Amino acid sequence: MHLGTPHMSAAAATHAPANSPARVLTASLVGTAIEFYDFYIYATAASLVFGPLFFPASSPGAQLLLAYATFGLAFLARPLGAWVFGHFGDRVGRKSTLVASLLLMGGSTTLIAFLPTYHTMEQFGIGWIAPLLLCILRFGQGIGLGGEWGGAALLAVENAPPHMRARFGMFPQLGAPVGFIAANGLFLILGYTLTAEQFMDWGWRLPFLFSAALVAVGLWVRLKLSETEQFKAALAESAPVKVPMAELFRRHLPATIAGTFSAVVCFAIFYLATAFALGYGTKTLGFTKEAFLTIQLGAILFLALGIILAGWWSDLKTPRFVLLAGCVGTVFVGLLLAPMLEAKDTASVFAWLALALLLMGFVYGPLGAFLPSLFPPHVRYTGSSLTFHVAGIIGAAPVPMVAQYLAERGGLAYVGYYLSAAAIVSLIALFFARAR
């Protein structure tokens, strides 16, 4: 796979890369793990507590839908973050942009820990302030993550040996299961150590507060990095484009569209197996919060396994080949959703979640190498970030709400059809997406 690397100048070629592989991979993994931790604690809190805490009492179902709506808000913000951070990432550099995105994401998450609830503000006649502040900070989370993923992927693949780009590119993807385990593991510990009243009163705030310490660790790692050699070589060859987004749409629109829809399925499968499944499992299937979080923590290990296997397979074949195989498998996983979850026993639920997340590794793991390969260096940050995060709007933002609606109106079988349809959309897009 060729990433469109410009011809390096003689001066650049005589210098060894300043970033060691260990430093690059650690920074790619640690940063995205923190970002995804921040994102997942919100998803978990939205499923468990945000409905009654931040929205007026009407019905539990309506509160859950409103909480899911704030969850989806960040996906609308992510393309904005991709545009803003992509602009500076393609013009100024990868390193400083990654630091800024981490600060925005972590700061927004930490501030959620200090938000007043709807009932607190209602005593002053301004209850609406609480959900408004929640939405603002959720929007900030989305903008931060919009700049994070593309930069972390480029940090990895632009420092990778040619025969190991997919394996380097899988490290930012491994931040997803690591962040999920940290987020849900902390919620699980709180569930076992606090009473339901303590958790609802103040315990839910602790995971958001803990984000501040994690961000400090991430900054320490990333500030030690230097700029990628490919970006420095691109600057040595020509000046950066003035408006990378305009250049992207003018010259690379087909690749942008194909890349976007090729990534839709990974978002759909993940948020069905996490946010929707948690809400449905605890409110309809009869599992306790602690029991279902334990099941999900076990199943998420299969996502990590899938990402690792997909990275190695992608270097043997191509990332596109592995993505195609993952999409085909996901079509069948969607058809298995209803019969396995409706069994309502722990073994069947775990088996479906594990299988779904294993296959998610095959439609998610190769994206770190595949999406950057669609674009040349001078618009690569913008292009890979925008495709990934617009895919998030299409594939993830509506998932909890649509799945909840389909489950209530038509049953779980329709939720499974929804997942299979997302896989078919990505499968078709991959036939039009080609690496440069």
MARRO-24375 format. One record per residue (C-alpha): x, y, z; residue in three letters. Coordinates in nm, 4 decimals. Last residue first. Example, Ala and Ser with C-alpha at 12.3 -4.5 7.8 and 13.67 -1.06 7.14 Angstrom:
<nodes>
[[1.3670,-0.1060,0.7140],"SER"]
[[1.2300,-0.4500,0.7800],"ALA"]
</nodes>
This chain:
<nodes>
[[-0.3418,0.5978,-0.3791],"ARG"]
[[-0.5694,0.3505,-0.2031],"ALA"]
[[-0.8990,0.2740,-0.3754],"ARG"]
[[-1.2566,0.3165,-0.2553],"ALA"]
[[-1.5312,0.2287,-0.5059],"PHE"]
[[-1.5762,-0.1379,-0.4086],"PHE"]
[[-1.5429,-0.0314,-0.0470],"LEU"]
[[-1.8583,0.1787,-0.0755],"ALA"]
[[-2.0707,-0.1280,-0.1601],"ILE"]
[[-1.9484,-0.3181,0.1457],"LEU"]
[[-2.0020,-0.0134,0.3649],"SER"]
[[-2.3694,0.0070,0.2638],"VAL"]
[[-2.4078,-0.3711,0.3032],"ILE"]
[[-2.2712,-0.3538,0.6582],"ALA"]
[[-2.5155,-0.0767,0.7497],"ALA"]
[[-2.8019,-0.2887,0.6125],"ALA"]
[[-2.6942,-0.5828,0.8292],"SER"]
[[-2.6992,-0.3605,1.1384],"LEU"]
[[-3.0497,-0.2324,1.0613],"TYR"]
[[-3.1680,-0.5861,0.9928],"TYR"]
[[-3.0497,-0.6770,1.3426],"GLY"]
[[-3.2464,-0.3910,1.4944],"VAL"]
[[-3.5453,-0.5121,1.2957],"TYR"]
[[-3.5137,-0.8570,1.4527],"ALA"]
[[-3.5108,-0.6938,1.7968],"LEU"]
[[-3.8795,-0.6119,1.7816],"GLY"]
[[-4.0984,-0.4019,1.5530],"GLY"]
[[-4.2140,-0.0984,1.7475],"ARG"]
[[-4.0120,-0.1070,2.0712],"GLU"]
[[-3.6996,-0.2606,1.9194],"ALA"]
[[-3.7158,-0.0333,1.6148],"LEU"]
[[-3.7470,0.2784,1.8315],"TYR"]
[[-3.4605,0.1741,2.0598],"GLN"]
[[-3.2466,0.0915,1.7546],"ALA"]
[[-3.3228,0.4283,1.5973],"VAL"]
[[-3.2399,0.6179,1.9175],"MET"]
[[-2.9233,0.4227,2.0019],"PRO"]
[[-2.8014,0.4210,1.6387],"VAL"]
[[-2.8742,0.7782,1.5278],"PRO"]
[[-2.5254,0.9172,1.6013],"ALA"]
[[-2.3400,0.5976,1.5099],"ALA"]
[[-2.3313,0.5132,1.1395],"GLY"]
[[-2.4253,0.8327,0.9621],"ILE"]
[[-2.2752,1.0794,1.2063],"ILE"]
[[-1.9768,0.8531,1.2693],"GLY"]
[[-1.9172,0.8159,0.8955],"ALA"]
[[-1.8889,1.1944,0.8947],"VAL"]
[[-1.6206,1.1402,1.1578],"HIS"]
[[-1.4041,0.8923,0.9707],"PHE"]
[[-1.4320,1.0641,0.6334],"THR"]
[[-1.3510,1.4042,0.7836],"LEU"]
[[-1.0503,1.2843,0.9808],"SER"]
[[-0.8949,1.0940,0.6877],"SER"]
[[-0.9407,1.3850,0.4503],"GLY"]
[[-0.8357,1.6681,0.6807],"THR"]
[[-0.5207,1.4953,0.8034],"TYR"]
[[-0.4383,1.3703,0.4519],"ARG"]
[[-0.4803,1.7007,0.2704],"VAL"]
[[-0.1117,1.7846,0.2008],"HIS"]
[[-0.0039,1.4212,0.2490],"PRO"]
[[-0.2026,1.2717,-0.0441],"PRO"]
[[-0.5366,1.0997,0.0325],"PHE"]
[[-0.6936,0.7506,0.0137],"LEU"]
[[-0.4093,0.5864,0.2096],"SER"]
[[-0.5074,0.7877,0.5186],"PRO"]
[[-0.8412,0.5982,0.5243],"LEU"]
[[-0.6875,0.2507,0.4923],"PHE"]
[[-0.4108,0.2540,0.7540],"ALA"]
[[-0.6118,0.3550,1.0597],"GLY"]
[[-0.9193,0.2003,0.8978],"LEU"]
[[-0.7711,-0.1516,0.9166],"PRO"]
[[-0.8822,-0.2070,1.2809],"GLY"]
[[-1.2431,-0.0952,1.2329],"TYR"]
[[-1.4150,-0.3384,0.9960],"VAL"]
[[-1.2099,-0.6389,1.1130],"PHE"]
[[-1.2216,-0.5402,1.4796],"GLY"]
[[-1.5971,-0.5000,1.4449],"MET"]
[[-1.6026,-0.8673,1.3571],"LEU"]
[[-1.4660,-0.9506,1.7015],"LEU"]
[[-1.7134,-0.7025,1.8507],"LEU"]
[[-2.0116,-0.8788,1.6935],"ALA"]
[[-1.8859,-1.2246,1.7889],"LEU"]
[[-1.8199,-1.1223,2.1500],"ALA"]
[[-2.1545,-0.9432,2.1814],"LEU"]
[[-2.3401,-1.2401,2.0351],"TRP"]
[[-2.1642,-1.4940,2.2567],"ALA"]
[[-2.2102,-1.2799,2.5680],"PHE"]
[[-2.5847,-1.2561,2.5112],"VAL"]
[[-2.6106,-1.6293,2.4462],"SER"]
[[-2.4067,-1.7244,2.7541],"ALA"]
[[-2.5833,-1.4800,2.9876],"THR"]
[[-2.9317,-1.6023,2.9120],"ASP"]
[[-3.1973,-1.3734,2.7670],"LYS"]
[[-3.2608,-1.5981,2.4640],"ALA"]
[[-3.3860,-1.2766,2.3045],"GLU"]
[[-3.0259,-1.1649,2.2633],"LEU"]
[[-2.9267,-1.4665,2.0529],"MET"]
[[-3.2386,-1.4891,1.8363],"PRO"]
[[-3.2489,-1.1115,1.7725],"ALA"]
[[-2.8847,-1.0404,1.6893],"LEU"]
[[-2.8144,-1.3401,1.4638],"LEU"]
[[-2.9272,-1.1651,1.1444],"LEU"]
[[-2.6989,-0.8725,1.2228],"GLY"]
[[-2.4063,-1.1105,1.2687],"VAL"]
[[-2.4696,-1.2396,0.9150],"PHE"]
[[-2.4258,-0.8971,0.7557],"VAL"]
[[-2.1282,-0.8383,0.9862],"THR"]
[[-1.9358,-1.1268,0.8317],"GLY"]
[[-1.9625,-0.9761,0.4841],"VAL"]
[[-1.8484,-0.6382,0.6175],"CYS"]
[[-1.5455,-0.7916,0.7889],"GLY"]
[[-1.4318,-0.9619,0.4678],"ALA"]
[[-1.4532,-0.6338,0.2773],"LEU"]
[[-1.2546,-0.4538,0.5492],"LEU"]
[[-0.9861,-0.7226,0.5325],"VAL"]
[[-0.9488,-0.6793,0.1558],"PHE"]
[[-0.9358,-0.2990,0.1902],"ARG"]
[[-0.6595,-0.3178,0.4494],"PRO"]
[[-0.4479,-0.5179,0.2022],"THR"]
[[-0.3180,-0.8777,0.2079],"LYS"]
[[-0.0318,-0.9719,0.4425],"LEU"]
[[-0.0192,-0.6246,0.5985],"ASP"]
[[-0.3964,-0.6289,0.6351],"SER"]
[[-0.3867,-0.9726,0.7977],"TRP"]
[[-0.1542,-0.8443,1.0712],"TRP"]
[[-0.3728,-0.5430,1.1433],"GLY"]
[[-0.6952,-0.7451,1.1222],"ALA"]
[[-0.5682,-0.9950,1.3785],"LEU"]
[[-0.4791,-0.7131,1.6194],"ILE"]
[[-0.8106,-0.5325,1.5686],"ILE"]
[[-1.0091,-0.8565,1.6103],"GLY"]
[[-0.8316,-0.9414,1.9350],"LEU"]
[[-0.9012,-0.5939,2.0743],"ALA"]
[[-1.2657,-0.6301,1.9768],"LEU"]
[[-1.2699,-0.9766,2.1352],"PHE"]
[[-1.1563,-0.8210,2.4624],"LEU"]
[[-1.4699,-0.6077,2.4423],"ILE"]
[[-1.6783,-0.9200,2.5104],"ALA"]
[[-1.5473,-0.9636,2.8641],"GLY"]
[[-1.6100,-0.6008,2.9530],"LEU"]
[[-1.9538,-0.6236,2.7933],"GLN"]
[[-2.0555,-0.9195,3.0088],"ILE"]
[[-1.9316,-0.7425,3.3227],"THR"]
[[-2.1235,-0.4285,3.2255],"LEU"]
[[-2.4333,-0.6444,3.1873],"PHE"]
[[-2.4021,-0.7977,3.5316],"ALA"]
[[-2.3277,-0.4660,3.7051],"GLU"]
[[-2.6265,-0.2887,3.5493],"LYS"]
[[-2.8568,-0.5748,3.6430],"THR"]
[[-2.9957,-0.7846,3.3619],"PHE"]
[[-3.3714,-0.7949,3.3031],"GLY"]
[[-3.3862,-0.8164,2.9243],"LEU"]
[[-3.5848,-0.4936,2.8946],"THR"]
[[-3.4276,-0.2171,3.1049],"LYS"]
[[-3.0808,-0.3558,3.1789],"THR"]
[[-3.0195,-0.5319,2.8480],"GLY"]
[[-3.1851,-0.2648,2.6381],"TYR"]
[[-2.9794,0.0199,2.7866],"GLY"]
[[-2.6549,-0.1772,2.7767],"LEU"]
[[-2.7257,-0.3163,2.4290],"ALA"]
[[-2.7939,0.0313,2.2905],"PHE"]
[[-2.4725,0.1857,2.4265],"ALA"]
[[-2.2405,-0.1121,2.3710],"THR"]
[[-2.3197,-0.3699,2.1024],"ALA"]
[[-2.5382,-0.1340,1.8998],"LEU"]
[[-2.2778,0.1373,1.9435],"TYR"]
[[-2.0033,-0.0824,1.8074],"PHE"]
[[-2.1892,-0.2365,1.5150],"ILE"]
[[-2.3127,0.0945,1.3808],"ALA"]
[[-1.9796,0.2717,1.4164],"PHE"]
[[-1.7838,0.0015,1.2348],"CYS"]
[[-2.0498,-0.0170,0.9621],"VAL"]
[[-2.0220,0.3449,0.8519],"VAL"]
[[-1.6487,0.3288,0.7685],"ALA"]
[[-1.6843,0.2414,0.3982],"SER"]
[[-1.9450,0.5151,0.3685],"PHE"]
[[-1.6953,0.7882,0.4510],"THR"]
[[-1.4099,0.6475,0.2462],"GLY"]
[[-1.6259,0.6313,-0.0665],"ALA"]
[[-1.7455,0.9896,-0.0221],"ILE"]
[[-1.3976,1.1287,0.0494],"THR"]
[[-1.2364,0.9300,-0.2322],"ALA"]
[[-1.4940,1.0665,-0.4782],"PRO"]
[[-1.4394,1.4249,-0.3454],"LEU"]
[[-1.0614,1.4292,-0.3833],"HIS"]
[[-0.9767,1.7237,-0.6107],"ARG"]
[[-1.2168,2.0059,-0.5328],"ARG"]
[[-1.3588,1.8727,-0.2078],"PHE"]
[[-1.0161,1.8040,-0.0583],"LEU"]
[[-0.8665,2.1275,-0.1882],"GLU"]
[[-1.1477,2.3229,-0.0252],"ALA"]
[[-1.0907,2.1359,0.3031],"MET"]
[[-0.7128,2.1930,0.2855],"PRO"]
[[-0.7515,2.5725,0.2608],"VAL"]
[[-0.4178,2.7460,0.2000],"LYS"]
[[-0.2330,2.4409,0.0673],"VAL"]
[[0.0962,2.3717,0.2402],"PRO"]
[[0.4109,2.5033,0.0717],"ALA"]
[[0.6016,2.2576,-0.1462],"SER"]
[[0.8747,1.9914,-0.1339],"GLU"]
[[1.0196,2.0703,0.2070],"ALA"]
[[0.6692,2.0894,0.3523],"LEU"]
[[0.5919,1.7394,0.2211],"ALA"]
[[0.9193,1.6086,0.3657],"ALA"]
[[0.8340,1.7512,0.7075],"LYS"]
[[0.4915,1.5853,0.6879],"PHE"]
[[0.6426,1.2530,0.5881],"GLN"]
[[0.9036,1.2714,0.8627],"GLU"]
[[0.6416,1.3121,1.1351],"THR"]
[[0.6823,1.6083,1.3731],"GLU"]
[[0.8597,1.5512,1.7045],"SER"]
[[0.7143,1.3777,2.0087],"LEU"]
[[0.7909,1.4459,2.3760],"LYS"]
[[0.4824,1.6651,2.4143],"LEU"]
[[0.2715,1.3629,2.3265],"ARG"]
[[0.3662,1.1473,2.6243],"VAL"]
[[0.3310,1.4177,2.8917],"TRP"]
[[0.0069,1.5338,2.7333],"LEU"]
[[-0.1432,1.1866,2.7578],"GLY"]
[[-0.0501,1.1527,3.1249],"VAL"]
[[-0.2057,1.4914,3.2090],"ALA"]
[[-0.5163,1.3896,3.0127],"VAL"]
[[-0.5519,1.0790,3.2292],"LEU"]
[[-0.5454,1.2829,3.5499],"ALA"]
[[-0.8168,1.5187,3.4212],"ALA"]
[[-1.0311,1.2242,3.3053],"SER"]
[[-1.0751,1.1106,3.6659],"PHE"]
[[-1.3327,1.3863,3.7133],"LEU"]
[[-1.5542,1.2368,3.4438],"PHE"]
[[-1.5262,0.8884,3.5990],"PRO"]
[[-1.6082,1.0381,3.9427],"LEU"]
[[-1.9289,1.2213,3.8465],"ARG"]
[[-2.1452,0.9074,3.8353],"TRP"]
[[-2.0820,0.8608,4.2084],"GLY"]
[[-2.2541,1.1856,4.3104],"TRP"]
[[-2.6282,1.1420,4.3662],"ASP"]
[[-2.7101,0.8587,4.1263],"MET"]
[[-2.4174,0.6480,4.2468],"PHE"]
[[-2.4880,0.7272,4.6102],"GLN"]
[[-2.8553,0.6354,4.5709],"GLU"]
[[-2.7777,0.3084,4.3912],"ALA"]
[[-2.5356,0.2197,4.6703],"THR"]
[[-2.1674,0.2476,4.6021],"LEU"]
[[-1.8901,-0.0144,4.5943],"THR"]
[[-2.0218,-0.2619,4.3337],"TYR"]
[[-2.1594,-0.0039,4.0928],"GLY"]
[[-1.8538,0.2159,4.1387],"LEU"]
[[-1.6294,-0.0732,4.0374],"ILE"]
[[-1.8487,-0.1356,3.7320],"LEU"]
[[-1.8397,0.2306,3.6303],"PHE"]
[[-1.4594,0.2184,3.6537],"LEU"]
[[-1.4472,-0.0955,3.4415],"GLY"]
[[-1.6861,0.0645,3.1941],"ASN"]
[[-1.4503,0.3535,3.1319],"ALA"]
[[-1.1166,0.1719,3.1547],"ALA"]
[[-1.2389,-0.1204,2.9434],"ILE"]
[[-1.3866,0.1174,2.6857],"PHE"]
[[-1.0693,0.3239,2.6650],"GLY"]
[[-0.8581,0.0127,2.6067],"VAL"]
[[-1.1117,-0.1229,2.3569],"PRO"]
[[-1.1057,0.2020,2.1539],"ALA"]
[[-0.7373,0.2879,2.1983],"GLY"]
[[-0.6625,-0.0272,2.0009],"LEU"]
[[-0.7659,0.1682,1.6910],"GLN"]
[[-0.4804,0.4160,1.7460],"PRO"]
[[-0.2492,0.1119,1.7491],"PHE"]
[[-0.3957,-0.0486,1.4335],"MET"]
[[-0.2148,0.1943,1.2049],"GLY"]
[[0.1255,0.0600,1.3090],"PHE"]
[[0.0137,-0.2904,1.2104],"ARG"]
[[-0.1426,-0.1581,0.8914],"ALA"]
[[0.1713,0.0361,0.7982],"ARG"]
[[0.4082,-0.2539,0.8621],"MET"]
[[0.5591,-0.3310,0.5186],"HIS"]
[[0.6297,0.0363,0.4360],"PRO"]
[[0.7983,0.1042,0.7733],"PRO"]
[[0.5696,0.3212,0.9884],"ALA"]
[[0.6216,0.6857,1.0890],"ASN"]
[[0.3519,0.8256,0.8602],"GLU"]
[[0.1267,0.5345,0.9611],"VAL"]
[[0.1359,0.6013,1.3365],"ALA"]
[[0.1283,0.9804,1.3583],"LEU"]
[[-0.1219,0.9769,1.0750],"LEU"]
[[-0.3619,0.7575,1.2737],"ALA"]
[[-0.3195,0.9738,1.5849],"ALA"]
[[-0.3865,1.2901,1.3855],"GLY"]
[[-0.6973,1.1484,1.2224],"GLY"]
[[-0.8383,1.0240,1.5524],"TRP"]
[[-0.7873,1.3338,1.7612],"GLU"]
[[-0.9258,1.6250,1.5655],"GLY"]
[[-1.2875,1.5127,1.5669],"GLY"]
[[-1.2353,1.3806,1.9194],"LEU"]
[[-1.1897,1.7365,2.0385],"GLY"]
[[-1.4894,1.8682,1.8428],"ILE"]
[[-1.7085,1.5891,1.9827],"GLY"]
[[-1.6076,1.6484,2.3422],"GLN"]
[[-1.6803,2.0187,2.2983],"GLY"]
[[-2.0292,1.9338,2.1717],"PHE"]
[[-2.0827,1.7220,2.4823],"ARG"]
[[-1.9749,2.0231,2.6860],"LEU"]
[[-2.2332,2.2416,2.5174],"ILE"]
[[-2.5037,1.9730,2.5407],"CYS"]
[[-2.4494,1.9275,2.9142],"LEU"]
[[-2.4624,2.3023,2.9634],"LEU"]
[[-2.7969,2.3142,2.7833],"LEU"]
[[-2.9266,2.0108,2.9773],"PRO"]
[[-2.8587,2.1948,3.3071],"ALA"]
[[-2.9716,2.5425,3.1983],"ILE"]
[[-3.3234,2.4143,3.1207],"TRP"]
[[-3.3958,2.3905,3.4927],"GLY"]
[[-3.4030,2.7683,3.5176],"ILE"]
[[-3.6732,2.8327,3.7785],"GLY"]
[[-3.4261,2.8541,4.0653],"PHE"]
[[-3.5332,2.5198,4.2143],"GLN"]
[[-3.5294,2.3880,3.8572],"GLU"]
[[-3.1512,2.4309,3.8584],"MET"]
[[-3.1024,2.1526,4.1111],"THR"]
[[-3.3690,1.9324,3.9497],"HIS"]
[[-3.2032,1.9597,3.6100],"TYR"]
[[-2.8636,1.8594,3.7492],"THR"]
[[-2.5702,2.0906,3.8186],"PRO"]
[[-2.2542,2.0199,3.6175],"LEU"]
[[-1.9226,1.9674,3.7990],"PHE"]
[[-1.8254,1.6272,3.6542],"ALA"]
[[-1.9172,1.7535,3.3063],"ILE"]
[[-1.6228,1.9951,3.3423],"LEU"]
[[-1.3761,1.7045,3.3293],"THR"]
[[-1.5120,1.5830,2.9971],"THR"]
[[-1.4908,1.9242,2.8314],"SER"]
[[-1.1336,1.9702,2.9519],"GLY"]
[[-1.0284,1.6255,2.8325],"GLY"]
[[-1.1651,1.6739,2.4820],"MET"]
[[-1.0278,2.0246,2.4432],"LEU"]
[[-0.6852,1.9384,2.5858],"LEU"]
[[-0.6531,1.6248,2.3727],"LEU"]
[[-0.7410,1.8157,2.0561],"SER"]
[[-0.4782,2.0798,2.1326],"ALA"]
[[-0.2013,1.8224,2.1845],"VAL"]
[[-0.2901,1.6427,1.8609],"LEU"]
[[-0.2789,1.9697,1.6680],"THR"]
[[0.0641,2.0536,1.8061],"SER"]
[[0.2026,1.7175,1.6899],"LYS"]
[[0.0464,1.6782,1.3442],"ARG"]
[[0.1767,1.9927,1.1778],"GLY"]
[[0.1082,2.3532,1.0838],"VAL"]
[[-0.0767,2.3355,0.7496],"ARG"]
[[-0.2230,1.9842,0.7303],"ASP"]
[[-0.2801,1.9582,1.1061],"GLY"]
[[-0.4060,2.3160,1.1156],"PHE"]
[[-0.6839,2.2531,0.8670],"HIS"]
[[-0.7446,1.9012,0.9994],"GLY"]
[[-0.7955,2.0444,1.3487],"PHE"]
[[-1.0682,2.2790,1.2301],"VAL"]
[[-1.2266,2.0496,0.9683],"TRP"]
[[-1.2091,1.7313,1.1746],"ALA"]
[[-1.3429,1.9207,1.4758],"GLY"]
[[-1.6374,2.0363,1.2677],"LEU"]
[[-1.6777,1.6776,1.1467],"PRO"]
[[-1.6873,1.5683,1.5149],"ARG"]
[[-1.9543,1.8144,1.6245],"ALA"]
[[-2.2451,1.6231,1.4704],"LEU"]
[[-2.1134,1.3069,1.6348],"PHE"]
[[-2.1080,1.4916,1.9646],"ALA"]
[[-2.4817,1.5540,1.9427],"LEU"]
[[-2.5555,1.1801,1.9247],"GLY"]
[[-2.4980,1.1373,2.2986],"PHE"]
[[-2.7188,1.4390,2.3639],"THR"]
[[-2.9941,1.2589,2.1712],"ALA"]
[[-2.9297,0.9384,2.3684],"TYR"]
[[-3.0128,1.1304,2.6871],"ALA"]
[[-3.3321,1.2541,2.5227],"LEU"]
[[-3.4257,0.8982,2.4233],"LEU"]
[[-3.3610,0.7743,2.7765],"LEU"]
[[-3.5765,1.0504,2.9221],"GLN"]
[[-3.8583,0.9628,2.6836],"ALA"]
[[-3.8428,0.5945,2.7774],"GLY"]
[[-3.8384,0.6702,3.1508],"PRO"]
[[-4.1503,0.8841,3.1104],"SER"]
[[-4.2133,1.2512,3.1712],"SER"]
[[-3.9743,1.3799,3.4352],"ALA"]
[[-3.7700,1.6762,3.3182],"PRO"]
[[-3.4233,1.6055,3.1758],"PHE"]
[[-3.0742,1.6210,3.3222],"PHE"]
[[-3.0621,1.3692,3.6043],"LEU"]
[[-3.3458,1.1350,3.5005],"PRO"]
[[-3.2058,1.0759,3.1498],"GLY"]
[[-2.8369,1.1157,3.2352],"PHE"]
[[-2.8230,0.8113,3.4633],"VAL"]
[[-2.7679,0.4717,3.2977],"LEU"]
[[-2.7583,0.4851,2.9175],"SER"]
[[-2.6284,0.8425,2.9013],"ALA"]
[[-2.3735,0.7596,3.1728],"ALA"]
[[-2.2397,0.4734,2.9629],"THR"]
[[-2.2162,0.6854,2.6475],"ALA"]
[[-2.0500,0.9664,2.8427],"TYR"]
[[-1.8010,0.7280,2.9970],"ILE"]
[[-1.7402,0.6068,2.6458],"TYR"]
[[-1.6313,0.9407,2.4976],"PHE"]
[[-1.3849,1.0222,2.7717],"ASP"]
[[-1.2367,0.6735,2.7584],"TYR"]
[[-1.2222,0.7105,2.3801],"PHE"]
[[-1.0069,1.0213,2.4099],"GLU"]
[[-0.7866,0.8628,2.6749],"ILE"]
[[-0.7350,0.5482,2.4677],"ALA"]
[[-0.6752,0.7684,2.1621],"THR"]
[[-0.3885,0.9451,2.3347],"GLY"]
[[-0.2339,0.6367,2.4910],"VAL"]
[[-0.2363,0.4314,2.1707],"LEU"]
[[-0.0887,0.6838,1.9296],"SER"]
[[0.1589,0.8143,2.1884],"ALA"]
[[0.2741,0.4624,2.2753],"THR"]
[[0.3043,0.3675,1.9082],"LEU"]
[[0.5139,0.6727,1.8274],"VAL"]
[[0.7391,0.6414,2.1322],"ARG"]
[[0.8026,0.2715,2.0725],"ALA"]
[[0.8693,0.3288,1.7017],"PRO"]
[[1.1269,0.5990,1.7816],"SER"]
[[1.0393,0.9519,1.6742],"ASN"]
[[1.3349,1.1633,1.5624],"ALA"]
[[1.3461,0.9910,1.2235],"PRO"]
[[1.7027,0.9497,1.1021],"ALA"]
[[1.8491,1.2448,0.9157],"HIS"]
[[2.0201,1.2117,0.5809],"THR"]
[[1.6925,1.1790,0.3919],"ALA"]
[[1.5717,1.5193,0.5047],"ALA"]
[[1.8768,1.6917,0.3620],"ALA"]
[[1.8523,1.5035,0.0343],"ALA"]
[[1.4899,1.6073,-0.0062],"SER"]
[[1.2199,1.3454,0.0329],"MET"]
[[1.0020,1.2511,-0.2621],"HIS"]
[[0.6416,1.2867,-0.1520],"PRO"]
[[0.4690,0.9959,0.0249],"THR"]
[[0.1466,0.8973,-0.1544],"GLY"]
[[0.0506,0.6444,0.1069],"LEU"]
[[0.1374,0.3393,-0.1007],"HIS"]
[[0.0000,0.0000,0.0000],"MET"]
</nodes>
